[in-house]
């Protein structure tokens, strides 16, 4: 586990050390998800958060099923 100290700057800004950003694969301008969990602030790259969400939902949705196609079909039917 890595640790670093940093200060809270104006407007609540926190500088993430360069080696941490590198490990997370994030760059300036990237979107991250911040989560308050068990009194800890966690920073997760958006792509990682989305991948985790896909993993969690995949266990409930068969691979051969397309929720997008089902929703589109429902919307078309409702529009008739």
Biopython code that builds the backbone (N, CA, C, O; Angstrom):
import numpy as np
from Bio.PDB.StructureBuilder import StructureBuilder

atoms = [
    (1, "UNK", "N", (0.851, -1.176, 0.000)),
    (1, "UNK", "CA", (0.000, 0.000, 0.000)),
    (1, "UNK", "C", (0.894, 1.235, 0.000)),
    (1, "UNK", "O", (1.895, 1.298, 0.713)),
    (2, "UNK", "N", (0.517, 2.195, -0.799)),
    (2, "UNK", "CA", (1.266, 3.447, -0.867)),
    (2, "UNK", "C", (0.520, 4.512, -0.094)),
    (2, "UNK", "O", (-0.710, 4.510, -0.030)),
    (3, "UNK", "N", (1.267, 5.408, 0.484)),
    (3, "UNK", "CA", (0.678, 6.550, 1.186)),
    (3, "UNK", "C", (1.452, 7.798, 0.825)),
    (3, "UNK", "O", (2.634, 7.743, 0.486)),
    (4, "UNK", "N", (0.771, 8.917, 0.905)),
    (4, "UNK", "CA", (1.407, 10.214, 0.684)),
    (4, "UNK", "C", (0.611, 11.250, 1.460)),
    (4, "UNK", "O", (-0.574, 11.063, 1.733)),
    (5, "UNK", "N", (1.263, 12.326, 1.806)),
    (5, "UNK", "CA", (0.575, 13.447, 2.454)),
    (5, "UNK", "C", (0.433, 14.569, 1.444)),
    (5, "UNK", "O", (1.318, 14.796, 0.619)),
    (6, "UNK", "N", (-0.682, 15.262, 1.518)),
    (6, "UNK", "CA", (-0.921, 16.407, 0.647)),
    (6, "UNK", "C", (-1.814, 17.384, 1.395)),
    (6, "UNK", "O", (-2.461, 17.011, 2.374)),
    (7, "UNK", "N", (-1.852, 18.600, 0.952)),
    (7, "UNK", "CA", (-2.686, 19.617, 1.602)),
    (7, "UNK", "C", (-3.927, 19.888, 0.775)),
    (7, "UNK", "O", (-3.938, 19.729, -0.446)),
    (8, "UNK", "N", (-4.962, 20.298, 1.468)),
    (8, "UNK", "CA", (-6.171, 20.740, 0.797)),
    (8, "UNK", "C", (-5.939, 22.187, 0.361)),
    (8, "UNK", "O", (-5.640, 23.048, 1.188)),
    (9, "UNK", "N", (-6.077, 22.450, -0.928)),
    (9, "UNK", "CA", (-5.836, 23.785, -1.477)),
    (9, "UNK", "C", (-7.157, 24.565, -1.559)),
    (9, "UNK", "O", (-8.213, 24.068, -1.167)),
    (10, "UNK", "N", (-7.070, 25.787, -2.073)),
    (10, "UNK", "CA", (-8.265, 26.620, -2.249)),
    (10, "UNK", "C", (-9.353, 25.846, -2.986)),
    (10, "UNK", "O", (-9.078, 25.116, -3.939)),
    (11, "UNK", "N", (-10.558, 26.013, -2.542)),
    (11, "UNK", "CA", (-11.689, 25.362, -3.195)),
    (11, "UNK", "C", (-11.772, 23.869, -2.932)),
    (11, "UNK", "O", (-12.533, 23.169, -3.600)),
    (12, "UNK", "N", (-10.999, 23.366, -1.967)),
    (12, "UNK", "CA", (-11.053, 21.944, -1.633)),
    (12, "UNK", "C", (-10.258, 21.064, -2.576)),
    (12, "UNK", "O", (-10.438, 19.846, -2.584)),
    (13, "UNK", "N", (-9.395, 21.650, -3.361)),
    (13, "UNK", "CA", (-8.611, 20.881, -4.328)),
    (13, "UNK", "C", (-7.542, 20.049, -3.625)),
    (13, "UNK", "O", (-6.924, 20.476, -2.650)),
    (14, "UNK", "N", (-7.351, 18.847, -4.159)),
    (14, "UNK", "CA", (-6.311, 17.947, -3.674)),
    (14, "UNK", "C", (-5.429, 17.584, -4.855)),
    (14, "UNK", "O", (-5.924, 17.203, -5.916)),
    (15, "UNK", "N", (-4.128, 17.702, -4.671)),
    (15, "UNK", "CA", (-3.197, 17.293, -5.717)),
    (15, "UNK", "C", (-2.875, 15.819, -5.505)),
    (15, "UNK", "O", (-2.424, 15.417, -4.433)),
    (16, "UNK", "N", (-3.114, 15.022, -6.540)),
    (16, "UNK", "CA", (-2.766, 13.601, -6.489)),
    (16, "UNK", "C", (-1.333, 13.476, -6.989)),
    (16, "UNK", "O", (-1.036, 13.898, -8.107)),
    (17, "UNK", "N", (-0.440, 12.908, -6.188)),
    (17, "UNK", "CA", (0.964, 12.801, -6.608)),
    (17, "UNK", "C", (1.102, 12.090, -7.966)),
    (17, "UNK", "O", (0.318, 11.205, -8.310)),
    (18, "UNK", "N", (2.116, 12.505, -8.711)),
    (18, "UNK", "CA", (2.323, 11.996, -10.071)),
    (18, "UNK", "C", (2.424, 10.474, -10.126)),
    (18, "UNK", "O", (1.855, 9.857, -11.026)),
    (19, "UNK", "N", (3.135, 9.859, -9.185)),
    (19, "UNK", "CA", (3.268, 8.395, -9.237)),
    (19, "UNK", "C", (1.947, 7.696, -8.962)),
    (19, "UNK", "O", (1.716, 6.600, -9.473)),
    (20, "UNK", "N", (1.068, 8.309, -8.161)),
    (20, "UNK", "CA", (-0.259, 7.751, -7.925)),
    (20, "UNK", "C", (-1.082, 7.838, -9.212)),
    (20, "UNK", "O", (-1.758, 6.882, -9.593)),
    (21, "UNK", "N", (-1.015, 9.004, -9.880)),
    (21, "UNK", "CA", (-1.754, 9.177, -11.141)),
    (21, "UNK", "C", (-1.281, 8.167, -12.168)),
    (21, "UNK", "O", (-2.084, 7.599, -12.908)),
    (22, "UNK", "N", (0.010, 7.949, -12.212)),
    (22, "UNK", "CA", (0.573, 6.989, -13.160)),
    (22, "UNK", "C", (0.052, 5.582, -12.863)),
    (22, "UNK", "O", (-0.346, 4.863, -13.779)),
    (23, "UNK", "N", (0.052, 5.191, -11.604)),
    (23, "UNK", "CA", (-0.440, 3.861, -11.210)),
    (23, "UNK", "C", (-1.923, 3.680, -11.564)),
    (23, "UNK", "O", (-2.355, 2.594, -11.950)),
    (24, "UNK", "N", (-2.689, 4.763, -11.426)),
    (24, "UNK", "CA", (-4.119, 4.710, -11.743)),
    (24, "UNK", "C", (-4.392, 4.879, -13.233)),
    (24, "UNK", "O", (-5.499, 4.621, -13.706)),
    (25, "UNK", "N", (-3.371, 5.314, -13.965)),
    (25, "UNK", "CA", (-3.545, 5.539, -15.393)),
    (25, "UNK", "C", (-4.408, 6.752, -15.695)),
    (25, "UNK", "O", (-5.135, 6.775, -16.688)),
    (26, "UNK", "N", (-4.324, 7.766, -14.829)),
    (26, "UNK", "CA", (-5.116, 8.975, -15.057)),
    (26, "UNK", "C", (-4.211, 10.145, -15.401)),
    (26, "UNK", "O", (-3.063, 10.230, -14.965)),
    (27, "UNK", "N", (-4.772, 11.042, -16.200)),
    (27, "UNK", "CA", (-4.045, 12.234, -16.624)),
    (27, "UNK", "C", (-4.922, 13.454, -16.382)),
    (27, "UNK", "O", (-6.115, 13.340, -16.103)),
    (28, "UNK", "N", (-4.306, 14.613, -16.494)),
    (28, "UNK", "CA", (-5.046, 15.858, -16.331)),
    (28, "UNK", "C", (-6.228, 15.876, -17.301)),
    (28, "UNK", "O", (-6.076, 15.596, -18.490)),
    (29, "UNK", "N", (-7.393, 16.207, -16.780)),
    (29, "UNK", "CA", (-8.601, 16.272, -17.596)),
    (29, "UNK", "C", (-9.431, 15.004, -17.578)),
    (29, "UNK", "O", (-10.586, 15.024, -18.002)),
    (30, "UNK", "N", (-8.865, 13.886, -17.092)),
    (30, "UNK", "CA", (-9.630, 12.639, -17.011)),
    (30, "UNK", "C", (-10.729, 12.768, -15.956)),
    (30, "UNK", "O", (-10.617, 13.551, -15.013)),
    (31, "UNK", "N", (-11.778, 11.995, -16.134)),
    (31, "UNK", "CA", (-12.874, 11.964, -15.167)),
    (31, "UNK", "C", (-12.602, 10.838, -14.177)),
    (31, "UNK", "O", (-12.230, 9.730, -14.561)),
    (32, "UNK", "N", (-12.794, 11.142, -12.898)),
    (32, "UNK", "CA", (-12.654, 10.136, -11.848)),
    (32, "UNK", "C", (-13.934, 10.119, -11.017)),
    (32, "UNK", "O", (-14.681, 11.097, -10.981)),
    (33, "UNK", "N", (-14.166, 9.018, -10.368)),
    (33, "UNK", "CA", (-15.285, 8.873, -9.439)),
    (33, "UNK", "C", (-14.698, 8.943, -8.045)),
    (33, "UNK", "O", (-13.732, 8.245, -7.738)),
    (34, "UNK", "N", (-15.276, 9.780, -7.202)),
    (34, "UNK", "CA", (-14.824, 9.810, -5.811)),
    (34, "UNK", "C", (-15.930, 9.227, -4.949)),
    (34, "UNK", "O", (-17.114, 9.484, -5.166)),
    (35, "UNK", "N", (-15.525, 8.454, -3.984)),
    (35, "UNK", "CA", (-16.491, 7.736, -3.149)),
    (35, "UNK", "C", (-16.064, 7.880, -1.694)),
    (35, "UNK", "O", (-14.896, 7.685, -1.357)),
    (36, "UNK", "N", (-17.014, 8.220, -0.844)),
    (36, "UNK", "CA", (-16.770, 8.253, 0.595)),
    (36, "UNK", "C", (-17.248, 6.918, 1.146)),
    (36, "UNK", "O", (-18.441, 6.614, 1.130)),
    (37, "UNK", "N", (-16.301, 6.130, 1.633)),
    (37, "UNK", "CA", (-16.616, 4.783, 2.103)),
    (37, "UNK", "C", (-15.835, 4.498, 3.371)),
    (37, "UNK", "O", (-14.607, 4.593, 3.393)),
    (38, "UNK", "N", (-16.547, 4.152, 4.415)),
    (38, "UNK", "CA", (-15.915, 3.840, 5.702)),
    (38, "UNK", "C", (-14.977, 4.968, 6.152)),
    (38, "UNK", "O", (-13.854, 4.714, 6.588)),
    (39, "UNK", "N", (-15.443, 6.198, 6.042)),
    (39, "UNK", "CA", (-14.682, 7.391, 6.436)),
    (39, "UNK", "C", (-13.398, 7.577, 5.635)),
    (39, "UNK", "O", (-12.472, 8.247, 6.092)),
    (40, "UNK", "N", (-13.339, 6.984, 4.437)),
    (40, "UNK", "CA", (-12.191, 7.148, 3.555)),
    (40, "UNK", "C", (-12.672, 7.683, 2.214)),
    (40, "UNK", "O", (-13.754, 7.332, 1.744)),
    (41, "UNK", "N", (-11.857, 8.534, 1.606)),
    (41, "UNK", "CA", (-12.147, 9.048, 0.284)),
    (41, "UNK", "C", (-11.404, 8.181, -0.722)),
    (41, "UNK", "O", (-10.182, 8.043, -0.659)),
    (42, "UNK", "N", (-12.152, 7.603, -1.645)),
    (42, "UNK", "CA", (-11.537, 6.741, -2.659)),
    (42, "UNK", "C", (-11.687, 7.395, -4.018)),
    (42, "UNK", "O", (-12.744, 7.929, -4.354)),
    (43, "UNK", "N", (-10.623, 7.347, -4.789)),
    (43, "UNK", "CA", (-10.605, 7.935, -6.126)),
    (43, "UNK", "C", (-10.419, 6.795, -7.125)),
    (43, "UNK", "O", (-9.450, 6.039, -7.049)),
    (44, "UNK", "N", (-11.358, 6.683, -8.057)),
    (44, "UNK", "CA", (-11.334, 5.598, -9.034)),
    (44, "UNK", "C", (-11.501, 6.197, -10.424)),
    (44, "UNK", "O", (-12.405, 7.006, -10.635)),
    (45, "UNK", "N", (-10.651, 5.819, -11.380)),
    (45, "UNK", "CA", (-10.855, 6.291, -12.746)),
    (45, "UNK", "C", (-12.237, 5.865, -13.241)),
    (45, "UNK", "O", (-12.690, 4.760, -12.940)),
    (46, "UNK", "N", (-12.898, 6.724, -13.988)),
    (46, "UNK", "CA", (-14.243, 6.423, -14.467)),
    (46, "UNK", "C", (-14.280, 5.116, -15.239)),
    (46, "UNK", "O", (-15.209, 4.328, -15.061)),
    (47, "UNK", "N", (-13.293, 4.865, -16.090)),
    (47, "UNK", "CA", (-13.302, 3.622, -16.881)),
    (47, "UNK", "C", (-13.267, 2.393, -15.972)),
    (47, "UNK", "O", (-13.875, 1.371, -16.289)),
    (48, "UNK", "N", (-12.561, 2.488, -14.847)),
    (48, "UNK", "CA", (-12.499, 1.370, -13.903)),
    (48, "UNK", "C", (-13.838, 1.201, -13.188)),
    (48, "UNK", "O", (-14.287, 0.075, -12.972)),
    (49, "UNK", "N", (-14.475, 2.307, -12.820)),
    (49, "UNK", "CA", (-15.782, 2.243, -12.161)),
    (49, "UNK", "C", (-16.819, 1.639, -13.105)),
    (49, "UNK", "O", (-17.654, 0.841, -12.677)),
    (50, "UNK", "N", (-16.774, 2.013, -14.389)),
    (50, "UNK", "CA", (-17.708, 1.456, -15.368)),
    (50, "UNK", "C", (-17.453, -0.033, -15.594)),
    (50, "UNK", "O", (-18.393, -0.819, -15.709)),
    (51, "UNK", "N", (-16.190, -0.412, -15.656)),
    (51, "UNK", "CA", (-15.850, -1.830, -15.824)),
    (51, "UNK", "C", (-16.376, -2.647, -14.652)),
    (51, "UNK", "O", (-16.891, -3.749, -14.842)),
    (52, "UNK", "N", (-16.251, -2.118, -13.461)),
    (52, "UNK", "CA", (-16.750, -2.814, -12.262)),
    (52, "UNK", "C", (-18.271, -2.929, -12.304)),
    (52, "UNK", "O", (-18.824, -3.968, -11.944)),
    (53, "UNK", "N", (-18.946, -1.872, -12.740)),
    (53, "UNK", "CA", (-20.408, -1.912, -12.854)),
    (53, "UNK", "C", (-20.833, -2.966, -13.874)),
    (53, "UNK", "O", (-21.808, -3.686, -13.658)),
    (54, "UNK", "N", (-20.099, -3.056, -14.987)),
    (54, "UNK", "CA", (-20.410, -4.079, -15.995)),
    (54, "UNK", "C", (-20.228, -5.481, -15.429)),
    (54, "UNK", "O", (-21.039, -6.371, -15.684)),
    (55, "UNK", "N", (-19.163, -5.673, -14.660)),
    (55, "UNK", "CA", (-18.921, -6.979, -14.034)),
    (55, "UNK", "C", (-20.071, -7.363, -13.109)),
    (55, "UNK", "O", (-20.541, -8.500, -13.123)),
    (56, "UNK", "N", (-20.514, -6.404, -12.309)),
    (56, "UNK", "CA", (-21.586, -6.680, -11.351)),
    (56, "UNK", "C", (-22.901, -7.009, -12.050)),
    (56, "UNK", "O", (-23.624, -7.909, -11.622)),
    (57, "UNK", "N", (-23.214, -6.282, -13.125)),
    (57, "UNK", "CA", (-24.484, -6.533, -13.820)),
    (57, "UNK", "C", (-24.411, -7.772, -14.709)),
    (57, "UNK", "O", (-25.436, -8.409, -14.953)),
    (58, "UNK", "N", (-23.231, -8.123, -15.193)),
    (58, "UNK", "CA", (-23.082, -9.269, -16.091)),
    (58, "UNK", "C", (-23.541, -10.568, -15.444)),
    (58, "UNK", "O", (-24.000, -11.474, -16.138)),
    (59, "UNK", "N", (-23.425, -10.668, -14.155)),
    (59, "UNK", "CA", (-23.828, -11.907, -13.483)),
    (59, "UNK", "C", (-25.346, -12.102, -13.497)),
    (59, "UNK", "O", (-25.830, -13.203, -13.233)),
    (60, "UNK", "N", (-26.090, -11.051, -13.801)),
    (60, "UNK", "CA", (-27.548, -11.130, -13.805)),
    (60, "UNK", "C", (-28.158, -11.109, -15.213)),
    (60, "UNK", "O", (-29.346, -11.384, -15.383)),
    (61, "UNK", "N", (-27.346, -10.782, -16.211)),
    (61, "UNK", "CA", (-27.859, -10.650, -17.566)),
    (61, "UNK", "C", (-27.115, -11.620, -18.478)),
    (61, "UNK", "O", (-25.894, -11.533, -18.607)),
    (62, "UNK", "N", (-27.837, -12.544, -19.112)),
    (62, "UNK", "CA", (-27.170, -13.490, -20.030)),
    (62, "UNK", "C", (-26.457, -12.751, -21.166)),
    (62, "UNK", "O", (-26.908, -11.694, -21.609)),
    (63, "UNK", "N", (-25.345, -13.315, -21.630)),
    (63, "UNK", "CA", (-24.551, -12.679, -22.677)),
    (63, "UNK", "C", (-25.330, -12.482, -23.973)),
    (63, "UNK", "O", (-25.079, -11.525, -24.706)),
    (64, "UNK", "N", (-26.262, -13.369, -24.260)),
    (64, "UNK", "CA", (-27.003, -13.288, -25.522)),
    (64, "UNK", "C", (-28.203, -12.337, -25.447)),
    (64, "UNK", "O", (-28.984, -12.263, -26.395)),
    (65, "UNK", "N", (-28.355, -11.632, -24.368)),
    (65, "UNK", "CA", (-29.473, -10.707, -24.182)),
    (65, "UNK", "C", (-28.979, -9.274, -24.299)),
    (65, "UNK", "O", (-27.964, -8.909, -23.706)),
    (66, "UNK", "N", (-29.708, -8.456, -25.072)),
    (66, "UNK", "CA", (-29.340, -7.057, -25.232)),
    (66, "UNK", "C", (-30.420, -6.177, -24.625)),
    (66, "UNK", "O", (-31.514, -6.055, -25.176)),
    (67, "UNK", "N", (-30.112, -5.567, -23.495)),
    (67, "UNK", "CA", (-31.079, -4.688, -22.846)),
    (67, "UNK", "C", (-31.351, -3.452, -23.696)),
    (67, "UNK", "O", (-32.455, -2.907, -23.665)),
    (68, "UNK", "N", (-30.359, -3.010, -24.447)),
    (68, "UNK", "CA", (-30.542, -1.852, -25.322)),
    (68, "UNK", "C", (-31.569, -2.166, -26.397)),
    (68, "UNK", "O", (-32.464, -1.361, -26.655)),
    (69, "UNK", "N", (-31.451, -3.318, -27.018)),
    (69, "UNK", "CA", (-32.413, -3.714, -28.052)),
    (69, "UNK", "C", (-33.813, -3.880, -27.462)),
    (69, "UNK", "O", (-34.799, -3.494, -28.090)),
    (70, "UNK", "N", (-33.903, -4.447, -26.267)),
    (70, "UNK", "CA", (-35.207, -4.614, -25.623)),
    (70, "UNK", "C", (-35.847, -3.264, -25.315)),
    (70, "UNK", "O", (-37.039, -3.071, -25.552)),
    (71, "UNK", "N", (-35.060, -2.333, -24.789)),
    (71, "UNK", "CA", (-35.587, -1.005, -24.482)),
    (71, "UNK", "C", (-36.020, -0.280, -25.753)),
    (71, "UNK", "O", (-37.071, 0.359, -25.775)),
    (72, "UNK", "N", (-35.215, -0.377, -26.811)),
    (72, "UNK", "CA", (-35.557, 0.257, -28.082)),
    (72, "UNK", "C", (-36.864, -0.317, -28.624)),
    (72, "UNK", "O", (-37.725, 0.425, -29.097)),
    (73, "UNK", "N", (-37.008, -1.629, -28.553)),
    (73, "UNK", "CA", (-38.239, -2.272, -29.028)),
    (73, "UNK", "C", (-39.442, -1.816, -28.204)),
    (73, "UNK", "O", (-40.512, -1.560, -28.757)),
    (74, "UNK", "N", (-39.270, -1.715, -26.891)),
    (74, "UNK", "CA", (-40.367, -1.244, -26.033)),
    (74, "UNK", "C", (-40.762, 0.175, -26.392)),
    (74, "UNK", "O", (-41.951, 0.483, -26.482)),
    (75, "UNK", "N", (-39.785, 1.040, -26.597)),
    (75, "UNK", "CA", (-40.060, 2.453, -26.934)),
    (75, "UNK", "C", (-40.789, 2.552, -28.265)),
    (75, "UNK", "O", (-41.712, 3.352, -28.418)),
    (76, "UNK", "N", (-40.373, 1.742, -29.219)),
    (76, "UNK", "CA", (-41.050, 1.768, -30.534)),
    (76, "UNK", "C", (-42.493, 1.298, -30.391)),
    (76, "UNK", "O", (-43.405, 1.871, -30.988)),
    (77, "UNK", "N", (-42.689, 0.263, -29.606)),
    (77, "UNK", "CA", (-44.046, -0.260, -29.390)),
    (77, "UNK", "C", (-44.920, 0.771, -28.698)),
    (77, "UNK", "O", (-46.077, 0.957, -29.075)),
    (78, "UNK", "N", (-44.379, 1.442, -27.688)),
    (78, "UNK", "CA", (-45.124, 2.489, -26.969)),
    (78, "UNK", "C", (-45.470, 3.669, -27.852)),
    (78, "UNK", "O", (-46.475, 4.345, -27.633)),
    (79, "UNK", "N", (-44.627, 3.919, -28.864)),
    (79, "UNK", "CA", (-44.838, 5.049, -29.754)),
    (79, "UNK", "C", (-45.881, 4.800, -30.839)),
    (79, "UNK", "O", (-46.284, 5.727, -31.541)),
    (80, "UNK", "N", (-46.312, 3.560, -30.973)),
    (80, "UNK", "CA", (-47.303, 3.220, -32.022)),
    (80, "UNK", "C", (-48.667, 3.728, -31.699)),
    (80, "UNK", "O", (-49.601, 3.525, -32.475)),
]
sb = StructureBuilder()
sb.init_structure("model")
sb.init_model(0)
sb.init_chain("A")
sb.init_seg("    ")
for serial, (resi, resn, name, xyz) in enumerate(atoms, 1):
    if name == "N":
        sb.init_residue(resn, " ", resi, " ")
    sb.init_atom(name, np.array(xyz, "f"), 0.0, 1.0, " ", f" {name:<3s}", serial, name[0])
structure = sb.get_structure()
